[in-house]
Amino acid sequence: MTVRTYLGAIALSLVAGAAMPALADTLDDIKARGSVIVAIDVSHPPYGMLDSATRETGSDVETAQLLAEDLGVKLQLVPVSGANRVPFLLSNKVDVVIASFSITDERRKVIDYSRPYGVIPVVISAPEGEAITEAQDLAGKAIAVARGTTADIELTRLVKDTGVRANIVRYEDEATATTAVATGQQKMLAAALSTANALAEQNPGLGLEVKMNMASYPMAIGLRKDEPALKEALDGWVLANLQNGKLNGIYEKYFHQSLPADLAE
């Protein structure tokens, strides 16, 4: 069975269960509309970004394109920031979120996830001259971070758990946080590894390097709670495209390494 056939079978199964009380599901809406509305953070390369022609590109954009293709519908992208991904989903502005969306206990309280399709290491980077090997070394330091991201969650937890007196400077999105470091407003950044590496490559004069690995998060597609048909479809879609290598191909293109083998198990 192909991925598209599998997804079609999920949709038809809703009709087969018509004798039971009808429950609205976003998968029905997607099929009826003929398009899937996906939240994408285009300020967070290489997951989402704009190319020279201001077209959306990146690993999450290609993942969303693959999902729409397999669903047999058009793709409608809605730009979001790290902070408003959950609000956009809960207010029905989007069907799903594919925006470097890590699985966290806090988010699980209000939304649901597909099975993971990738991973996101979360780190702290600083100039090479900064001697930082543990949390206590952050004392008195100002650290830029994008509000509502997993980096924000982990940095906040690290500071709280260790009692270190660090200054967390929160910005509304990844682009603003990295610009703050690039322009010298702060010297340190808490972010996904890809963001930290990109900032270092684009600003070699800053001498930035990864100092601490705070955590490593699985990332998945976000959806609203109580969407059984959509969740089943997304879980099956992720597994099929991990097993056929398409999601790994996207990951390798942008991150130059393979996905963990156990994601497809």
N, C-alpha and C positions, 0 to 999 in steps of 0.2 A: 504494500500500500504506500503510495506517495504521500508526502507531507500535505499537499493540497487535498488529496482524497480523504486523509485522516480528518482534517479540519472540517471538510464538508460533511463527513459522517457525524461529527459532534453536533453540528447545526441541525442536521436531520433528526438526531435523537431527541431534540426538543419537541419536534412535531409528534414523534412516536409516543411521547409522554403526555399528550394533550388531554388524556382522560383524567390526569391529576390536576390539582389546582395550579393555574398558570402563574409563573413567577417571571417578572421582567428581568432580562439579563442583557448586559451590554453586548454580548455576542450577537443577539438578535438585532440590536440597533445597528451594529456595524454592517451586518449583511443587508439589512433593509436600506440603509443609507448608501451603501456601495463604497464606503470609505472608512478607514480607521484613523482616529484622531490621536496623535502621539505627542506627548510632551518631550521636548529635547532641549538640553542645555547647550546652546551653541557658543557659550563663553568658556567651555571647559575642554580644550584640546587635549588629546586627540579623540576624545569621546564625541564631542560636538564642536564645530567651528564653522566659519565662513571662508570660502575660498576667494581667490582674486576677483571672481565674478559675483561675489556676495551670495553664492549658493551654499546651502547647508551641506556639510560633509563631515566625515569622522566615523569612528567605529559604531557608535550608537545610531547614527543616521543610516549606515548600511544595514545594521541589524533591523531597524524599523522598515527599511525598504524590502528586506527579505521577508519580514512578517507580512507586510501588505501583499506582496507577490504571492505568497503561499495561501493567504486568505482569499485571494482572487478579488481584491478591492484596491481602490486608490489610497494613497498615503497623504494625509494632511498633517503637517508638522506645526506644533505650537511652541514657540520659544519660552523657556522657563529659566529660573535661577535655582540654585541649590535650596534657597529658603522657601520658594513657593511651589515646589513640585507637589508636595502633599496637598496644600490648599487647592491647587488647580484640579487635582484628581477628585478631591472630596466635593468640590463645587460643580462637578460634571462638566468642566470646561474641556476635559480630555477623556479619552477612553482608557488609556494606559500611559504609564510613564516609562520611557526608555532613556534615561539621562544619568548615566554613571550612578545608578540608584542602588546603594548598598543595603543589605538586609541588616536591620538593627532591631533590638528588642523594643525600643521606644516607638519606632514606626509600626511595628507589628500590632501595637495596641489599637491603631486606627485604620490601617490598610492591610491588604494582603499582597503576597508576592507569588510569582511563578517560581519554578525551580531555577537555580542559578544558571546563568549563561556565561559568567565571567568572574574575575576576581579583581579587587582593588586594594593594593597595599597603601597604608596611610602613614606618612612620615613627617618629620621636622627637618627642614634644611636651613643652613646658615653658612656664612662665610667660612672658608677653610681655617682661618685663624682663630675661630671661636672654639674653645675646648668644651665640647658638650657631649657627654657620654651617658648621662643619667638625668632624671627629672630635676634633681637639686641644682644642676648646672644652669637651669632656666631662671633661677632667682634674679629678679631685677631686669629681665629681658622682656622686650616687647615683641610679640609674635603675631603676625598677620594671619588671618584665616577667613574663609568664606562662611558666612552665617548659615547654620542649619545643615552643613555638610558633615560627613562622618569624621573629617579632620577636626571640626569644631566639637563634635561629641567626644572624641577621644582626648583632645587637648583639655577640654573642660574637666573630664574625668581624671586625667593625669594630675592636673593642678589641684583638684579637690582631694584626691586620694593621698597625695604626698604632702599637701599643705605648703607647697612651694609658692612663693610670692612672685608669680610671673604676671605680666600685663598682656592679656589676650585682647587684640584689636580686631574686632569683627567688621567685615565688609559684606555688602549685599550679594556679591557674586565672586566667582573665581577670577574673572578678568580684573575687577577692581582690586582684589587682594594682591594679585601678582604685580599689578601696576604699582601698587604702594611699595612693594619691595624693590621693584626695578628702579623706582625713582628715589629710593633712599628714605622713605617715610618710616619703614621698618627694615631691619636687616634679616629677620628670620621669617620663615613661612611654614605653616602647617597645612598640608594638602595631600592629595593623592600623589603617589610616586610619579606618575606620568606628568602631572602639573609641575612638580618640583624639578624634574629633569628638563622639561621644556623651558622653564624659566632660566635654569642654569645654562642651557645651550644658547638661548637667545641673548643672554647677558653675561658673556664670559668674563667681563671685567669685574663682576661682583664676586667671583670665586666661590660660588655657592656649591655646597655638597650636602648629601644626606647625612644627618647626624644621628637620628634615632628613628627606628621603625616602631610606631605606636601600636599598630594592629594590621590585620589583613582581612578584608571583608569580601564575602561573596556578593556579587551584584546580580540583580534579577529585574524582571519586568514588574512594575507596580500596578496593582489594580484595586478597585474598591472591594470591601468585604462583602460576603454573601453574593458572590458571582460564580456559582459552581460550574456553569457551562463554559464561561470564559476561562476560568482557572484551569479546567481540564484541558481545554484546547491549547492554552499557552504552555502548560506543562508538557503536553505531548509534542508540541511544536519545538520547544527547546531541546528536548531529548532527541528527537529525530534529527535536528540540525547539528547537534553535537556529534551524534553517531555518524552522520554522513560527511562531517568535516567542514561544513560551510561556516559555522560560527567560529571554529578554530582558524579558518582561513582569514576571516575578518580580523580576529584578534592578532594573528601573526603579522598581518599587513601593517597594523598601527602600533603594535607593542614589541614586535621583533622577538617574540617568544611564544611558545605554545601554551594553551590552556592546561591546567592540571588534568591528568588523565581521569581522575576519579569523578570529574563533573559528569561524564557520560555514563557512569555506572548506575 
